[in-house]
Amino acid sequence: MSRKNDIVDLKQQKKEIDKTIDELQSACDHKSKSIKSVQENQSYQYMWTCNECEKALSYPTPNELNNFVKS
């Protein structure tokens, strides 16, 4: 196989995996969450993240972030 075909195949696999992850995260109840560092674009942000499915849910408030940093 050519390198280009390998890349096209890998990109298709990645697309299918991302779709499966999205489906699993959408079905999750997000009952337990914690603040974690999450990569967004080229930087990292602190976000409330589901402990079960690892979906980034929301940004913590400044007070929540201060409490997280102190602990």
N, C-alpha and C positions, 0 to 999 in steps of 0.2 A: 504494500500500500504506500501511497505517497504521503508525505508529511501533511500536505493540505487536507487530504481525506481523513487522516488521523485527527487533525484539529477539528474538522467539521463534525466528525463522529463524537469527539469528546464534548464539544459545545452542545450537541443534541442531548447527550447523556446528562450534562449539567442542567440543561433546561428541564428535563424530565425529573431529575432529583429535586430541583428547586420547587417544581409544581407539587410534588409529593410532600415536601416539607411544609409548604403553604397549606395544603389540605389538612395535614395532621395538626398544625398549629391552630387552624380555624376551628377544628373540632374540640380543642382543649378547653377546659373550664377555667384555667388560670387561677386555681384556688390558692396557690402558694407563690409568692413573688419576693424578690429581693433586688437590691440595687447592685448592678454590675457594670463594668466597663464594656461598651459595645462599639464595634467599628461601624462608622457611618461615613461613606465616601472615603476620604483620605485621612480622617482623624477618628479619635475615640471619644465617646460621650458616655456619661453615667446615665443609665436608664433603669427604670423598674423593668425587671425581666422575669418571665414565668420560670419557676424552678423545674417544672415538668417538661415543657416543650421548648424552652429557651427563646421564646418570642419576646422581642423588645416591645413593651406595652406603653410606657409613657415616661416623660421626664420627671424626675423627682423635684419637689419644691426646694427652694434654697434652704429651708429649715430641715427638711428630710435629708438633704445632701450634707449639711453640717453635722447632723446626728450620725450619719453613716461614716463620715470622715473621723469623727471623735471616737467611734467604737473600734 
